[in-house]
């Protein structure tokens, strides 16, 4: 029984995976460090959305907690990167 | 059409729109020529796309706990996305001196923050209006 809803959820998940692949290409080929960090930021956002879609696909709503905590950790890691780069340039 | 069907339709429309925005963000990240343009693509379109998908998930489940967590995640993404992009762009421009695209016309940072940008070599887009 594949309804319109199930096929649409699969399409959304496939588009998210394609976007993840494109972002990883920029992580590998990014010429400078901030390019890679920007790409990893987008990877984090995509994974947050993907975990949220997985709760729809599997029906296990507990996974949305992982989505919340990953969004929190992503911001802190970006903050740490910025402090690290600015500190390193002054010394 | 029952209420559940209508809610599923709204949810799947939100999810499809969010996936389209995230795809646009990834394409922009891959195709744009320098760091500020890549951040321009990823920060706004990526945050909007993930926010739409999380709103769709919140509408789909429609329980108090799950919907609240989804909406809190949307709020948090909207709050932290611009701050994170600003930090990355600032550290890239001032600390790592990332080269801008050669077609950059106006660079107001070069004039207003000349003290912090000291030592940055004069390049395209450093204050002078673009010729041709």
Backbone of each chain as ProteinMPNN parsed JSONL, in Angstrom:
{"seq_chain_A": "XXXXXXXXXXXXXXXXXXXXXXXXXXXXXXXXXXXXXXXXXXXXXXXXXXXXXXXXXXXXXXXXXXXXXXXXXXXXXXXXXXXXXXXXXXX", "coords_chain_A": {"N_chain_A": [[0.836, -1.198, 0.0], [1.127, 1.77, -1.123], [0.756, 4.974, -0.568], [-0.04, 8.346, -1.609], [1.02, 9.962, 0.316], [3.128, 8.424, 1.49], [4.892, 8.15, -0.675], [5.557, 10.802, -1.096], [6.903, 11.402, 1.272], [9.108, 9.753, 0.936], [10.246, 11.027, -1.276], [10.97, 13.481, -0.175], [12.911, 12.625, 1.663], [14.808, 11.578, -0.101], [15.579, 13.887, -1.491], [16.749, 15.288, 0.601], [18.931, 13.628, 1.136], [20.352, 13.893, -1.256], [21.022, 16.607, -1.088], [22.672, 16.476, 1.118], [24.798, 15.061, 0.036], [25.749, 16.93, -1.872], [26.56, 18.973, -0.145], [28.631, 17.662, 1.152], [30.444, 17.417, -0.91], [31.326, 20.055, -1.061], [32.523, 20.212, 1.446], [34.717, 18.545, 1.076], [36.107, 19.709, -1.126], [36.347, 22.367, -0.419], [38.046, 25.439, -0.601], [39.091, 26.956, 1.547], [39.308, 27.094, 5.185], [36.952, 28.327, 6.508], [35.039, 27.892, 4.512], [34.698, 25.136, 4.614], [33.701, 24.929, 7.202], [31.298, 26.322, 6.936], [30.027, 24.592, 5.173], [29.845, 22.336, 6.809], [28.119, 23.334, 8.686], [25.783, 23.534, 7.164], [25.456, 20.808, 6.676], [24.849, 19.933, 9.261], [22.366, 21.221, 9.627], [20.883, 19.928, 7.651], [20.945, 17.318, 8.619], [19.516, 17.602, 10.988], [16.968, 18.161, 9.91], [16.648, 15.74, 8.59], [16.528, 13.812, 10.637], [14.17, 14.623, 11.798], [12.438, 14.005, 9.671], [12.747, 11.287, 9.775], [11.329, 10.558, 12.031], [8.764, 10.767, 11.063], [8.804, 8.799, 9.096], [9.361, 6.387, 10.482], [7.646, 6.411, 12.632], [8.415, 6.585, 15.251], [8.387, 8.74, 17.705], [10.247, 9.551, 19.517], [12.671, 10.203, 18.464], [12.768, 12.857, 17.873], [13.872, 14.246, 19.918], [16.602, 13.85, 19.561], [16.942, 15.432, 17.332], [16.499, 18.024, 18.366], [18.635, 18.24, 20.213], [20.834, 17.981, 18.54], [20.647, 20.307, 17.028], [21.235, 22.153, 19.03], [23.912, 21.468, 19.667], [25.229, 21.968, 17.288], [25.264, 24.757, 17.036], [26.888, 25.497, 19.198], [29.302, 24.332, 18.458], [29.971, 25.795, 16.179], [30.339, 28.29, 17.335], [32.578, 27.725, 18.911], [34.443, 27.223, 16.92], [34.672, 29.78, 15.721], [35.713, 31.33, 17.837], [38.117, 30.009, 18.165], [39.458, 30.509, 15.734], [39.627, 33.352, 15.694], [41.108, 33.813, 18.038], [43.503, 32.544, 17.388], [44.524, 34.207, 15.423], [45.403, 36.502, 16.656], [47.615, 36.01, 18.227]], "CA_chain_A": [[0.0, 0.0, 0.0], [1.921, 2.988, -1.17], [-0.138, 6.099, -0.807], [0.605, 9.591, -2.035], [1.79, 10.486, 1.447], [4.377, 7.676, 1.654], [5.797, 8.471, -1.779], [6.066, 12.162, -0.884], [7.91, 11.344, 2.338], [10.321, 9.196, 0.329], [10.846, 12.048, -2.138], [11.626, 14.461, 0.697], [14.128, 12.017, 2.207], [15.784, 11.475, -1.185], [16.121, 15.234, -1.754], [17.654, 15.615, 1.704], [20.18, 12.883, 0.957], [21.077, 14.527, -2.362], [21.606, 17.845, -0.572], [23.786, 16.076, 1.987], [25.913, 14.716, -0.846], [26.292, 18.175, -2.437], [27.278, 19.677, 0.913], [29.879, 16.962, 1.423], [31.39, 17.78, -1.973], [31.947, 21.326, -0.665], [33.41, 19.935, 2.587], [35.973, 17.96, 0.588], [36.826, 20.575, -2.061], [36.347, 23.766, -0.019], [39.437, 25.887, -0.642], [39.564, 27.484, 2.82], [38.684, 26.514, 6.379], [35.562, 28.735, 6.74], [34.15, 27.226, 3.561], [34.376, 23.805, 5.149], [32.838, 25.08, 8.376], [29.962, 26.671, 6.449], [29.435, 23.373, 4.629], [29.469, 21.464, 7.917], [26.917, 23.922, 9.28], [24.635, 23.1, 6.361], [25.278, 19.375, 6.922], [24.141, 19.816, 10.534], [20.959, 21.601, 9.434], [20.232, 18.873, 6.875], [20.76, 16.136, 9.47], [18.385, 17.916, 11.872], [15.743, 17.94, 9.143], [16.533, 14.325, 8.244], [16.058, 13.095, 11.828], [12.742, 14.943, 11.926], [11.716, 13.202, 8.681], [12.776, 9.875, 10.172], [10.222, 10.302, 12.951], [7.561, 10.54, 10.249], [8.948, 7.553, 8.348], [9.345, 5.222, 11.352], [6.598, 6.491, 13.634], [8.988, 6.675, 16.602], [8.499, 10.178, 17.915], [11.321, 9.872, 20.468], [13.859, 10.692, 17.751], [12.775, 14.315, 17.728], [14.804, 14.752, 20.929], [17.925, 13.888, 18.93], [16.941, 16.591, 16.438], [16.66, 19.222, 19.192], [19.973, 18.319, 20.804], [21.818, 18.214, 17.474], [20.599, 21.74, 16.704], [21.967, 22.862, 20.086], [25.351, 21.195, 19.601], [25.776, 22.576, 16.075], [25.547, 26.172, 17.28], [28.036, 25.615, 20.1], [30.528, 23.987, 17.726], [30.314, 26.938, 15.323], [30.875, 29.31, 18.242], [33.933, 27.321, 19.293], [35.316, 27.436, 15.762], [34.934, 31.21, 15.525], [36.627, 31.769, 18.888], [39.422, 29.399, 17.888], [40.121, 31.197, 14.623], [39.954, 34.725, 16.083], [42.182, 33.749, 19.027], [44.754, 32.155, 16.753], [45.078, 35.236, 14.56], [45.972, 37.599, 17.422], [48.898, 35.639, 18.828]], "C_chain_A": [[0.865, 1.24, 0.0], [1.01, 4.141, -1.54], [0.67, 7.294, -1.297], [1.502, 10.143, -0.933], [3.137, 9.774, 1.586], [5.375, 8.032, 0.555], [6.386, 9.861, -1.589], [7.114, 12.19, 0.214], [9.215, 10.775, 1.794], [11.018, 10.222, -0.55], [11.595, 13.072, -1.285], [12.938, 13.893, 1.247], [15.205, 11.91, 1.129], [16.408, 12.835, -1.49], [17.084, 15.65, -0.645], [18.983, 14.886, 1.559], [21.009, 13.468, -0.179], [21.74, 15.819, -1.896], [22.793, 17.554, 0.34], [25.016, 15.751, 1.154], [26.565, 15.976, -1.42], [27.081, 18.946, -1.378], [28.6, 18.987, 1.225], [30.915, 17.203, 0.33], [32.097, 19.087, -1.613], [32.851, 21.126, 0.546], [34.756, 19.417, 2.081], [36.761, 18.982, -0.227], [36.895, 22.025, -1.624], [37.759, 24.318, 0.057], [39.95, 26.383, 0.704], [38.809, 26.836, 3.971], [37.263, 27.007, 6.615], [34.573, 28.163, 5.73], [33.723, 25.861, 4.079], [33.459, 23.916, 6.351], [31.423, 25.457, 7.961], [29.266, 25.435, 5.885], [29.017, 22.425, 5.751], [28.251, 22.001, 8.657], [25.671, 23.501, 8.5], [24.377, 21.61, 6.547], [24.515, 19.159, 8.229], [22.661, 20.136, 10.363], [20.215, 20.503, 8.675], [19.979, 17.646, 7.746], [19.642, 16.363, 10.481], [17.064, 17.669, 11.153], [15.543, 16.465, 8.84], [16.031, 13.505, 9.435], [14.567, 13.363, 12.045], [11.918, 14.145, 10.913], [11.699, 11.73, 9.066], [11.698, 9.569, 11.199], [8.913, 10.096, 12.196], [7.612, 9.163, 9.597], [8.783, 6.336, 9.253], [8.206, 5.256, 12.364], [7.109, 6.576, 15.058], [9.263, 8.13, 16.915], [9.63, 10.533, 18.86], [12.532, 10.455, 19.765], [13.898, 12.209, 17.627], [13.633, 14.963, 18.81], [16.213, 14.841, 20.367], [18.038, 15.095, 18.006], [17.188, 17.879, 17.222], [18.098, 19.342, 19.681], [21.031, 18.532, 19.733], [21.825, 19.68, 17.056], [21.347, 22.558, 17.753], [23.47, 22.71, 19.91], [25.977, 21.878, 18.386], [26.132, 24.039, 16.31], [26.778, 26.336, 18.17], [29.339, 25.302, 19.364], [30.943, 25.13, 16.799], [30.922, 28.069, 16.15], [32.317, 28.985, 18.613], [34.897, 27.519, 18.14], [35.673, 28.904, 15.6], [35.901, 31.741, 16.581], [38.034, 31.256, 18.622], [40.154, 30.162, 16.79], [40.519, 32.611, 15.023], [41.091, 34.749, 17.105], [43.507, 33.461, 18.346], [45.374, 33.273, 15.928], [45.766, 36.333, 15.359], [47.35, 37.267, 17.96], [50.005, 35.578, 17.784]], "O_chain_A": [[1.287, 1.699, 1.062], [0.555, 4.26, -2.678], [1.897, 7.248, -1.384], [2.57, 10.701, -1.185], [4.167, 10.421, 1.777], [6.565, 8.197, 0.823], [7.56, 10.089, -1.879], [8.104, 12.914, 0.11], [10.297, 11.249, 2.14], [12.247, 10.286, -0.571], [12.707, 13.48, -1.62], [13.952, 14.591, 1.291], [16.384, 12.126, 1.409], [17.613, 12.933, -1.72], [18.107, 16.282, -0.907], [20.041, 15.456, 1.828], [22.235, 13.534, -0.082], [22.882, 16.101, -2.26], [23.786, 18.281, 0.339], [26.136, 16.115, 1.512], [27.791, 16.081, -1.452], [28.138, 19.506, -1.669], [29.588, 19.655, 1.532], [32.116, 17.197, 0.596], [33.301, 19.227, -1.824], [33.864, 21.816, 0.662], [35.808, 19.801, 2.593], [37.971, 19.11, -0.036], [37.436, 22.855, -2.354], [38.605, 23.72, 0.722], [41.141, 26.245, 0.985], [37.817, 26.134, 3.774], [36.4, 26.178, 6.906], [33.4, 27.97, 6.05], [32.555, 25.48, 3.998], [32.547, 23.108, 6.518], [30.454, 24.981, 8.55], [28.066, 25.244, 6.087], [27.969, 21.783, 5.668], [27.448, 21.234, 9.188], [24.644, 23.156, 9.084], [23.224, 21.179, 6.575], [23.636, 18.301, 8.3], [21.801, 19.425, 10.883], [19.072, 20.18, 8.997], [18.933, 17.006, 7.636], [18.9, 15.436, 10.804], [16.153, 17.05, 11.702], [14.412, 15.98, 8.829], [15.207, 12.606, 9.267], [13.806, 12.471, 12.419], [10.833, 13.661, 11.238], [10.761, 11.006, 8.733], [11.197, 8.446, 11.247], [8.051, 9.337, 12.639], [6.61, 8.449, 9.544], [8.147, 5.357, 8.862], [7.839, 4.211, 12.903], [6.308, 6.634, 15.992], [10.253, 8.695, 16.451], [9.953, 11.712, 19.0], [13.343, 11.133, 20.396], [14.941, 12.784, 17.314], [14.078, 16.099, 18.649], [16.941, 15.791, 20.655], [19.1, 15.71, 17.907], [17.982, 18.723, 16.806], [18.709, 20.405, 19.581], [22.032, 19.201, 19.988], [22.883, 20.237, 16.762], [22.015, 23.537, 17.42], [24.216, 23.686, 19.992], [27.125, 22.318, 18.444], [27.17, 24.513, 15.847], [27.613, 27.208, 17.927], [30.363, 25.935, 19.619], [32.133, 25.403, 16.649], [31.883, 28.716, 15.735], [33.175, 29.867, 18.626], [36.038, 27.935, 18.344], [36.833, 29.244, 15.368], [36.807, 32.512, 16.262], [39.017, 31.969, 18.823], [41.35, 30.429, 16.914], [41.635, 33.038, 14.727], [41.954, 35.624, 17.038], [44.525, 34.063, 18.687], [46.591, 33.309, 15.741], [46.624, 37.034, 14.822], [48.175, 38.165, 18.131], [51.152, 35.28, 18.117]]}, "seq_chain_B": "XXXXXXXXXXXXXXXXXXXXXXXXXXXXXXXXXXXXXXXXXXXXXXXXXXXXXXXXXXXXXXXXXXXXXXXXXXXXXXXXXXXXXXXXXXXXXXXXXXXXXXXXXXXXXXXXXXXXXXXXXXXXXXXXXXXX", "coords_chain_B": {"N_chain_B": [[-13.131, 14.349, 2.862], [-11.33, 13.859, 5.718], [-10.351, 15.263, 8.948], [-7.817, 14.351, 9.598], [-6.745, 13.664, 7.119], [-6.599, 16.182, 5.896], [-4.744, 17.404, 7.551], [-2.486, 15.816, 7.093], [-2.065, 16.496, 4.438], [-1.391, 19.234, 4.584], [0.936, 18.95, 6.105], [2.613, 17.461, 4.392], [2.898, 19.183, 2.285], [4.304, 21.283, 3.492], [6.658, 19.902, 4.126], [7.648, 19.187, 1.571], [8.124, 21.717, 0.459], [10.105, 22.615, 2.221], [12.149, 20.74, 1.682], [12.749, 21.459, -0.933], [13.804, 24.022, -0.544], [16.084, 23.367, 0.957], [17.513, 21.909, -0.898], [18.071, 23.938, -2.746], [19.718, 25.495, -1.137], [21.935, 23.777, -0.805], [22.792, 23.561, -3.449], [23.508, 26.231, -3.895], [25.587, 26.488, -2.068], [27.41, 24.852, -3.307], [27.868, 26.046, -5.802], [28.373, 28.813, -5.645], [30.786, 31.529, -5.827], [32.482, 32.624, -3.744], [33.24, 32.924, -0.157], [31.352, 34.683, 1.39], [29.132, 34.687, -0.334], [28.495, 31.993, -0.414], [27.752, 31.611, 2.236], [25.573, 33.286, 2.287], [23.842, 31.823, 0.686], [23.544, 29.384, 2.146], [22.824, 30.02, 4.817], [20.38, 31.434, 4.947], [18.521, 30.071, 3.148], [18.908, 27.435, 3.967], [18.194, 27.479, 6.701], [15.512, 28.269, 6.506], [14.488, 26.117, 5.019], [14.926, 23.852, 6.714], [13.403, 24.729, 8.871], [10.837, 24.749, 7.726], [10.518, 22.007, 7.202], [10.606, 20.958, 9.796], [8.367, 22.22, 10.855], [6.43, 20.971, 9.293], [6.706, 18.343, 10.241], [5.898, 18.762, 12.858], [3.223, 19.451, 12.445], [2.354, 17.071, 11.345], [2.576, 15.078, 13.402], [1.159, 16.178, 15.622], [0.803, 16.092, 18.437], [0.984, 17.122, 21.846], [3.559, 17.106, 23.137], [5.416, 16.389, 21.071], [4.903, 18.225, 19.013], [5.452, 20.621, 20.329], [8.2, 20.334, 20.788], [9.156, 20.254, 18.159], [8.463, 22.845, 17.259], [9.947, 24.387, 19.03], [12.492, 23.68, 18.183], [12.474, 24.829, 15.627], [12.325, 27.545, 16.342], [14.765, 27.799, 17.671], [16.589, 27.267, 15.612], [16.074, 29.469, 13.951], [16.91, 31.499, 15.614], [19.673, 30.969, 16.036], [20.859, 30.556, 13.543], [21.509, 32.958, 11.889], [23.394, 34.126, 13.63], [25.446, 32.223, 13.746], [26.247, 32.162, 11.034], [27.141, 34.765, 10.766], [29.322, 34.751, 12.528], [31.021, 32.907, 11.263], [31.517, 34.209, 8.807], [32.717, 36.567, 9.714], [35.041, 35.704, 11.093], [36.275, 34.487, 8.957], [36.728, 36.662, 7.245], [38.2, 38.635, 8.72], [40.148, 37.277, 10.32], [41.193, 35.101, 8.832], [41.406, 36.178, 6.323], [40.029, 35.732, 3.841], [39.91, 35.481, 0.337], [37.965, 37.612, -1.717], [35.424, 37.369, -4.268], [36.388, 38.111, -7.644], [34.74, 39.861, -8.996], [33.52, 41.501, -7.168], [31.806, 44.401, -6.212], [31.086, 46.502, -4.279], [32.424, 47.058, -1.125], [31.777, 47.552, 1.945], [32.785, 46.958, 4.408], [35.548, 47.207, 4.179], [36.013, 49.934, 4.274], [34.764, 50.839, 6.649], [35.819, 49.327, 8.673], [38.59, 49.672, 8.819], [40.688, 49.54, 10.615], [40.613, 47.01, 11.83], [40.906, 45.479, 9.619], [43.466, 45.84, 8.893], [46.448, 45.258, 7.156], [45.33, 43.571, 5.429], [45.565, 42.742, 2.096], [45.277, 45.015, -0.639], [42.669, 44.455, -2.76], [40.338, 43.197, -5.194], [37.251, 44.862, -4.848], [37.852, 46.311, -2.558], [36.84, 48.866, -1.483], [37.257, 50.919, -3.519], [35.305, 52.155, -6.21], [33.891, 50.038, -8.69], [35.515, 49.574, -11.747], [34.527, 49.71, -15.131]], "CA_chain_B": [[-11.787, 14.49, 3.447], [-11.397, 14.03, 7.172], [-9.386, 16.222, 9.499], [-6.473, 13.77, 9.53], [-6.258, 13.782, 5.744], [-6.228, 17.584, 5.64], [-3.506, 17.693, 8.276], [-1.399, 15.168, 6.349], [-1.794, 17.26, 3.214], [-0.635, 20.429, 4.985], [2.273, 18.525, 6.549], [3.478, 17.025, 3.296], [3.239, 20.374, 1.494], [5.389, 21.972, 4.203], [7.907, 19.122, 3.999], [8.175, 19.29, 0.199], [8.688, 23.063, 0.29], [11.365, 22.663, 2.961], [13.17, 19.978, 0.96], [13.164, 22.256, -2.094], [14.688, 25.099, -0.072], [17.375, 22.808, 1.365], [18.245, 21.587, -2.128], [18.589, 25.206, -3.278], [20.844, 25.895, -0.289], [23.097, 22.942, -1.103], [23.283, 23.965, -4.772], [24.196, 27.502, -3.748], [26.868, 26.23, -1.406], [28.343, 24.218, -4.238], [28.103, 26.787, -7.037], [28.739, 30.214, -5.463], [32.233, 31.639, -6.002], [33.325, 32.907, -2.574], [32.675, 32.562, 1.149], [30.122, 35.363, 1.787], [27.997, 34.26, -1.146], [28.087, 30.649, 0.034], [27.013, 31.763, 3.491], [24.286, 33.872, 1.895], [22.966, 30.755, 0.198], [23.233, 28.32, 3.107], [22.242, 30.41, 6.101], [18.96, 31.786, 4.84], [17.699, 29.019, 2.549], [18.993, 26.23, 4.78], [17.383, 27.647, 7.915], [14.093, 28.259, 6.122], [14.108, 24.764, 4.622], [14.826, 22.989, 7.901], [12.263, 25.192, 9.653], [9.596, 24.275, 7.096], [10.393, 20.562, 7.402], [10.252, 20.706, 11.202], [6.963, 22.62, 11.029], [5.628, 19.899, 8.721], [6.73, 17.208, 11.167], [5.061, 19.133, 14.006], [1.823, 19.354, 12.033], [2.034, 15.661, 11.091], [2.367, 14.305, 14.636], [0.009, 16.842, 16.257], [0.644, 15.819, 19.858], [1.49, 18.297, 22.554], [5.01, 17.027, 23.363], [6.206, 16.361, 19.837], [4.726, 19.489, 18.296], [6.191, 21.657, 21.042], [9.641, 20.185, 20.53], [9.424, 20.68, 16.792], [8.401, 24.308, 17.129], [11.101, 24.942, 19.756], [13.659, 23.525, 17.313], [12.375, 25.866, 14.586], [12.686, 28.824, 16.961], [16.194, 27.804, 17.952], [17.308, 27.398, 14.336], [15.943, 30.846, 13.46], [17.717, 32.375, 16.458], [21.112, 30.73, 15.976], [21.389, 30.499, 12.183], [22.217, 34.181, 11.49], [24.564, 34.36, 14.481], [26.512, 31.323, 13.316], [26.756, 32.598, 9.734], [27.9, 36.003, 10.995], [30.612, 34.4, 13.136], [31.884, 32.273, 10.258], [31.944, 35.216, 7.833], [33.613, 37.522, 10.36], [36.344, 35.089, 11.311], [36.899, 34.267, 7.654], [37.17, 37.912, 6.628], [39.2, 39.368, 9.495], [41.255, 36.464, 10.83], [41.821, 34.257, 7.812], [41.584, 36.999, 5.134], [39.574, 34.986, 2.67], [39.815, 36.303, -0.877], [36.618, 37.793, -2.26], [35.264, 37.124, -5.704], [37.013, 39.229, -8.369], [33.726, 40.78, -9.498], [32.869, 42.209, -6.07], [31.803, 45.829, -6.505], [31.06, 47.358, -3.104], [32.844, 46.392, 0.102], [31.703, 48.588, 2.975], [33.622, 46.563, 5.54], [36.917, 47.665, 3.99], [36.102, 51.335, 4.669], [34.327, 51.099, 8.007], [36.589, 48.557, 9.636], [39.943, 49.669, 8.279], [41.663, 49.196, 11.645], [40.661, 45.567, 12.024], [41.314, 44.824, 8.385], [44.807, 46.294, 8.549], [47.264, 44.14, 6.718], [44.661, 42.872, 4.332], [46.093, 43.31, 0.867], [44.276, 45.664, -1.479], [42.246, 43.53, -3.798], [39.058, 43.577, -5.792], [36.197, 45.118, -3.903], [38.324, 46.971, -1.349], [36.483, 50.25, -1.323], [37.165, 51.72, -4.722], [34.21, 51.718, -7.065], [34.311, 49.088, -9.705], [35.703, 50.129, -13.081], [33.734, 48.948, -16.108]], "C_chain_B": [[-11.901, 14.746, 4.947], [-10.328, 15.001, 7.649], [-7.973, 15.676, 9.409], [-5.893, 13.887, 8.13], [-5.808, 15.205, 5.441], [-4.918, 17.924, 6.336], [-2.305, 17.054, 7.577], [-1.053, 15.949, 5.097], [-0.989, 18.513, 3.534], [0.791, 20.051, 5.362], [3.156, 18.186, 5.358], [3.81, 18.199, 2.385], [4.376, 21.155, 2.159], [6.709, 21.235, 4.035], [8.502, 19.243, 2.598], [8.786, 20.67, -0.044], [10.026, 23.175, 1.011], [12.478, 21.908, 2.261], [13.662, 20.75, -0.257], [14.113, 23.37, -1.663], [16.057, 24.55, 0.325], [18.189, 22.412, 0.137], [18.836, 22.849, -2.754], [19.791, 25.673, -2.462], [22.096, 25.087, -0.607], [23.676, 23.29, -2.47], [24.037, 25.285, -4.692], [25.536, 27.35, -3.074], [27.889, 25.667, -2.378], [28.753, 25.148, -5.369], [28.595, 28.213, -6.841], [30.256, 30.381, -5.393], [33.04, 31.967, -4.753], [32.539, 32.739, -1.278], [31.41, 33.339, 1.518], [28.914, 34.958, 0.956], [27.535, 32.865, -0.742], [27.302, 30.727, 1.328], [25.639, 32.373, 3.241], [23.325, 32.792, 1.439], [22.567, 29.815, 1.334], [22.476, 28.835, 4.316], [20.754, 30.685, 5.972], [18.126, 30.637, 4.295], [17.741, 27.745, 3.382], [18.149, 26.318, 6.029], [15.899, 27.602, 7.587], [13.638, 26.854, 5.754], [13.953, 23.838, 5.808], [13.655, 23.416, 8.778], [10.946, 24.723, 9.066], [9.411, 22.778, 7.317], [9.992, 20.252, 8.839], [8.819, 21.143, 11.492], [6.039, 21.561, 10.44], [5.572, 18.684, 9.623], [5.85, 17.494, 12.387], [3.586, 19.022, 13.651], [1.417, 17.891, 11.846], [1.722, 14.908, 12.383], [1.188, 14.852, 15.434], [-0.288, 16.287, 17.646], [1.343, 16.939, 20.599], [3.01, 18.252, 22.686], [5.808, 17.158, 22.084], [6.107, 17.685, 19.092], [5.485, 20.619, 18.979], [7.682, 21.556, 20.775], [10.006, 20.597, 19.117], [9.433, 22.192, 16.647], [9.545, 24.978, 17.881], [12.363, 24.811, 18.91], [13.652, 24.556, 16.185], [12.824, 27.214, 15.144], [14.192, 28.91, 17.198], [17.012, 27.949, 16.671], [17.243, 28.831, 13.829], [16.806, 31.791, 14.293], [19.206, 32.206, 16.204], [21.68, 30.746, 14.565], [22.121, 31.763, 11.757], [23.458, 34.453, 12.325], [25.729, 33.483, 14.03], [27.1, 31.764, 11.974], [27.586, 33.868, 9.883], [29.272, 35.696, 11.581], [31.555, 33.793, 12.103], [32.41, 33.323, 9.283], [32.949, 36.177, 8.448], [35.003, 36.934, 10.587], [37.038, 34.823, 9.985], [37.45, 35.543, 7.053], [38.328, 38.53, 7.399], [40.389, 38.509, 9.888], [41.954, 35.704, 9.711], [41.991, 34.974, 6.485], [41.258, 36.229, 3.855], [39.444, 35.93, 1.485], [38.365, 36.394, -1.327], [36.626, 37.499, -3.753], [35.779, 38.328, -6.48], [36.004, 40.215, -8.929], [33.03, 41.572, -8.411], [32.958, 43.705, -6.281], [31.937, 46.693, -5.281], [31.469, 46.542, -1.895], [32.876, 47.431, 1.211], [32.532, 48.229, 4.195], [35.026, 47.129, 5.407], [37.073, 49.114, 4.41], [35.799, 51.526, 6.146], [35.139, 50.37, 9.06], [38.045, 48.498, 9.196], [40.96, 49.238, 9.332], [41.76, 47.669, 11.795], [41.146, 44.856, 10.785], [42.723, 45.22, 7.979], [45.675, 45.081, 8.188], [46.605, 43.32, 5.641], [45.085, 43.517, 3.02], [44.964, 43.917, 0.053], [43.924, 44.732, -2.631], [40.956, 44.004, -4.413], [38.014, 43.784, -4.718], [36.648, 45.785, -2.634], [38.058, 48.467, -1.428], [36.304, 51.006, -2.621], [36.024, 51.215, -5.6], [34.723, 50.921, -8.253], [34.415, 49.778, -11.058], [35.114, 49.147, -14.079], [32.627, 48.21, -15.404]], "O_chain_B": [[-12.498, 15.732, 5.379], [-9.515, 15.494, 6.867], [-7.029, 16.43, 9.173], [-4.708, 14.17, 7.96], [-4.772, 15.418, 4.811], [-4.082, 18.641, 5.786], [-1.24, 17.663, 7.476], [0.117, 16.057, 4.731], [-0.019, 18.824, 2.843], [1.741, 20.739, 4.99], [4.322, 18.581, 5.317], [4.879, 18.223, 1.775], [5.292, 21.628, 1.487], [7.753, 21.854, 3.826], [9.715, 19.383, 2.447], [9.836, 20.785, -0.676], [10.973, 23.759, 0.483], [13.621, 22.364, 2.238], [14.848, 20.708, -0.583], [15.11, 23.635, -2.335], [17.078, 25.185, 0.064], [19.411, 22.559, 0.126], [19.968, 22.834, -3.237], [20.765, 26.183, -3.016], [23.193, 25.64, -0.673], [24.894, 23.316, -2.645], [25.075, 25.454, -5.332], [26.511, 27.999, -3.455], [29.08, 25.964, -2.288], [29.879, 25.054, -5.855], [29.176, 28.787, -7.762], [30.95, 29.468, -4.947], [34.217, 31.611, -4.704], [31.342, 32.452, -1.291], [30.441, 32.705, 1.935], [27.798, 34.89, 1.471], [26.337, 32.581, -0.727], [26.316, 30.013, 1.513], [24.663, 32.02, 3.902], [22.137, 32.831, 1.76], [21.391, 29.481, 1.477], [21.57, 28.159, 4.803], [19.958, 30.224, 6.79], [17.127, 30.258, 4.907], [16.734, 27.046, 3.497], [17.463, 25.361, 6.391], [15.118, 26.975, 8.302], [12.541, 26.436, 6.123], [12.962, 23.114, 5.907], [12.982, 22.57, 9.367], [10.035, 24.342, 9.801], [8.301, 22.318, 7.585], [9.145, 19.392, 9.081], [8.128, 20.506, 12.287], [4.985, 21.274, 11.007], [4.521, 18.058, 9.762], [5.154, 16.612, 12.889], [2.785, 18.553, 14.459], [0.285, 17.511, 12.146], [0.727, 14.187, 12.46], [0.322, 14.095, 15.872], [-1.44, 16.04, 18.003], [2.197, 17.625, 20.039], [3.685, 19.237, 22.385], [6.759, 17.937, 22.01], [7.108, 18.204, 18.599], [6.085, 21.467, 18.318], [8.352, 22.566, 20.561], [11.045, 21.218, 18.896], [10.308, 22.755, 15.988], [10.061, 26.006, 17.443], [13.208, 25.707, 18.907], [14.699, 25.095, 15.828], [13.598, 27.934, 14.514], [14.815, 29.945, 16.961], [18.011, 28.668, 16.646], [18.238, 29.358, 13.331], [17.365, 32.756, 13.773], [19.937, 33.196, 16.158], [22.886, 30.934, 14.403], [23.261, 31.67, 11.3], [24.46, 34.95, 11.811], [26.865, 33.948, 13.945], [28.318, 31.743, 11.797], [28.606, 34.033, 9.215], [30.269, 36.301, 11.187], [32.741, 34.12, 12.068], [33.598, 33.336, 8.963], [33.92, 36.565, 7.798], [36.014, 37.579, 10.311], [38.262, 34.923, 9.897], [38.509, 35.531, 6.423], [39.334, 38.911, 6.801], [41.53, 38.963, 9.799], [43.184, 35.673, 9.656], [42.655, 34.448, 5.592], [42.073, 36.097, 2.942], [38.931, 37.041, 1.616], [37.632, 35.405, -1.324], [37.671, 37.397, -4.395], [35.624, 39.46, -6.023], [36.388, 41.322, -9.306], [32.044, 42.255, -8.688], [34.045, 44.238, -6.503], [32.82, 47.55, -5.234], [30.931, 45.46, -1.659], [33.884, 48.113, 1.4], [32.94, 49.116, 4.944], [35.639, 47.495, 6.409], [38.15, 49.506, 4.859], [36.489, 52.284, 6.828], [35.14, 50.767, 10.225], [38.664, 47.433, 9.192], [41.981, 48.639, 8.996], [42.856, 47.114, 11.876], [41.725, 43.772, 10.865], [43.136, 44.968, 6.847], [45.627, 44.037, 8.838], [47.239, 42.473, 5.011], [44.967, 44.733, 2.865], [43.842, 43.412, 0.048], [44.796, 44.286, -3.376], [40.531, 45.131, -4.159], [37.899, 42.985, -3.788], [35.872, 45.826, -1.679], [39.004, 49.254, -1.438], [35.287, 51.675, -2.806], [35.801, 50.01, -5.719], [35.838, 51.12, -8.737], [33.497, 50.488, -11.466], [35.188, 47.93, -13.906], [31.845, 47.509, -16.047]]}, "name": "protein", "num_of_chains": 2, "seq": "XXXXXXXXXXXXXXXXXXXXXXXXXXXXXXXXXXXXXXXXXXXXXXXXXXXXXXXXXXXXXXXXXXXXXXXXXXXXXXXXXXXXXXXXXXXXXXXXXXXXXXXXXXXXXXXXXXXXXXXXXXXXXXXXXXXXXXXXXXXXXXXXXXXXXXXXXXXXXXXXXXXXXXXXXXXXXXXXXXXXXXXXXXXXXXXXXXXXXXXXXXXXXXXXXXXXXXXXXXXXXXX"}
